[in-house]
């Protein structure tokens, strides 16, 4: 009986895996094709995806530790929720992404255009999202894949766009020897995505937020799309 069911189970798992991965791959291709000056090598892109996967493991450990500390220190439920989403989750995930992003690309010879920062950050973010989505889908099924394909994966893409915008500017200033400006934009590359990520999670967690959540997502997607288009058109060698 088990051997009879095995092909069906394997097919179902393959469908779930595809549902978890395909939306992220689609967005990766979209951002990659918007790089009009000098596209990155497959080796670099794969390194960034791996970095994103590894960043999800870092974030998972950080979130568990910090959540335990927060739970022991804060008893007020509303304050706990606010600090959990804006502090623990947002900065653990975006901080881990940025750590791996910088480690994988900051000193790369391929990082020679400002829009490269967007490509790099989005690939790291979607590497993170792929691994996270596989975990969710395998635990909760195909319906979760559909919901996350429409919300969480594009959400991570948007956070990556904002991170990449500031990351590319930081690299430009660093190349010019303006280290104070470079440092300021590196900080913004973590803080701005973390604030957006925290708002995303916090709004999604409230019971009466469906309308606000949809509006927030739509606004975030539109703004991110416009930033990608503008950054691609105005791209320059740095």
N, C-alpha and C positions, 0 to 999 in steps of 0.2 A: 504493500500500500504506500509506504513511504517513497519508494523509488518511482511509483506512478505519479505521485504529487510533486516530486522534486523539480521536474521541468517547469511546471506551472508556477511554483514558488520562486524559482530562479528568474522566470520571465517577469513576474510581478516586482521582484527586487530591482531588476534592470530598469523597468518603467519608472519606479520611484527614484532610482539614481539619476536617470535621464531628466526627470522632472526637476530634480534638485540642481542639476548642473547646467542644463541648456540655457535658461534665462541669463545666467551670469556670463556664459560664453558669448551669447548674442550681444550683450552690453560691452564686453571686452572688445569685440570686433568693431562695434560702432565707434567707440572712442579711438581705437587704433587707426581706423580709416580716416579719422578727422585730423591725423597728424600729417600735414601737407608738406613739411620741409624735409625731414629726414626720419624715416621710420626706424624703430628700434629692432634689434636683432632678435630672432626667436630665442636664443640663449638668454638674453636679458629679460624678455617677457616671462619665460618659464621660471627664471630665478625670482622674479617678483611675485608670481603666483605662489611659489613655494614659500616665499617670505610671508605672504598673507596667511597661508595655512598654518605656518608656525606661530604667527602672531595670535591666531585664535586660541592656540594652546596656552600661550603666555597669558592672554586675557582671562581665560577660564580659571587658571590658578590664582591670578590677582583678584578676580571677582569673588571667589570663594573665601579667600583670606579676609579681604576688606569687608565683605558682607557680614562675616562673623564678628569682626571688630565693631562694625556699625551697629549690629543688632545688640551687642553687649553694652554699647555706649549710649544709644538713643532709644527711649521708650515711647516717645510720641509717634503715633502711626503716620500722620501726615508729614512730619519732618523726616521720618525714616524713609518714606517713599520718595520724597524730593531728593534727599541726599543719595539714596540708592541709585536713582536714575541719572541725576545730573553729575553726581560725584563718582560713585563706584563703577557703575556699568559704563557710562559714557567715557570717562577718562581711562578706565582700564582698557577698553577696546580701542579707542582712538589713539591712546598712548602707545599701546602695543603695536598697532599698525604703523604709527610714525617711527617707532624704534626700528622696526624691521625694514621700513621704507628707506630710512636714512642709511642704515647699515648696508643695504643692498645696492644703493644707487648714488649716494652723495658724491663719491669719488670716482664714479665710472666715467670713462672717456666718452661714452655715448650720451651723457647728460650735457648736451651742448646747445639745446634750444629750450626756451622758457616753457613751451607747451609740453615738453617731455615730463615736466613735473606732474601735469595732469594725468598723462598716460601712466606713469609709474604709480601714482597714488591710487588710481582707479583699479589697476591690475592687482595691487596689494589688497585693496578693499574687497575686490571680488574674489580673490583667493580666500580671504577670510570668510566671505559670504558663502562660497561654495561649500567649504568644510562645515560651517555652521548649518547650512541648509540640509546637507546630507544627514547630519545628526538629527535634525528636527523631522525630516521626512521619514527616515527609517523608524523613528519612534511613533510618529503620529499619522503617517499615511499620506495618500495622494492629495487629499483636500488641503492639507497643510502646505504642500508644494505649490498649489495654485495660489493660495493666499499670499505666501511669501514671495512668489514670483511677481506679484502685483504690488507688493509693499516693501518687504524687507530687503530684497536684492536691489531694486532700484534705489532704496533708501541708502544702502551702503555705497552705491555708486555716487549718489549725490554728496555724501560725506567725503568720499574720495575726491570728487571734483573740487570741493572747497579746500581740502587739504593740499591738493596738487597745485591749485592757483597760487597759494601762499608759498608753497615749497619751491616752485619754479622761480618766483620773485626772490626768495631767499638765496637761491643758487646764483642768480644774476648779481645780486649785491655782493655775495662772497667772491665771485670772480673779479669784481671791481675793487676788492679790498675794503669794502665798507662793511666791517664786521658787526657794528652795532645794528645797522639796518637789517643785515642778514639774520642776526639773532632774534630781532623783533618779529620778523616774518616767520621764522621757524617756530616761535612760540604761538603765533596766530595759526599756523598750520595744524596745531593740536587743539588749541582752545576753541576756535570757531566750529570745526566739525564736532567737537565734544558737546558744545552748547546745543547745536542742531540735533545731535544724537540724543542728548538728554531730553530735549523738548519732544522729540519723536516718541520716545519710550514713555515719557510721563503722560503725554496726551493720550496715547494708546491705552494706558493702564486705567484711566478714569472711566467710570461706568456710563457717563452721559456725554462722552466725547466723540461719538462717531462722526457727527457733522464737522466738528473742529478738526478731527484727525484727517478726514478726507480733504478738507480745505488746506490743511497744512501740507499734506503730501503733494497735492496738485501744485500749490505755490512753490514748494521746494523743487519739484521736478522741472517746472517751467524755468525757474531761475537758474537751475543747474544746466539745463539745455542751452539757455542763452549764453551762459558763461563759457560753455564748451565751444559754441559757435564763434563767439567773439575772440576767445583765446586762440583758437585755431587760425582765424583770419589775421590776427595781429601777431602771430608767432614770429620770433626773431632769434637769430643765433646769439648766444650769450657767452 
